């Protein structure tokens, strides 16, 4: 079954399109990859901001305690 798709269009200078055609570049592939990369970058950026905010709210846990909790979890 094919996924749910939408069409996204953009205007580019004619000369750029001509050069892309001459070079065998498919704009749809380039645009899709660029958009995927930017979405991934922004998602990670948002997660990082949320993690920083959460860290500010959480009490400081000593590294030794974290290491002990990880060891205990691995043993389970």
HELIX and SHEET records of a PDB file:
HELIX    1   1 UNK A   14  UNK A   22  1                                   9    
HELIX    2   2 UNK A   27  UNK A   57  1                                  31    
HELIX    3   3 UNK A   63  UNK A   75  1                                  13    
END                                                                             
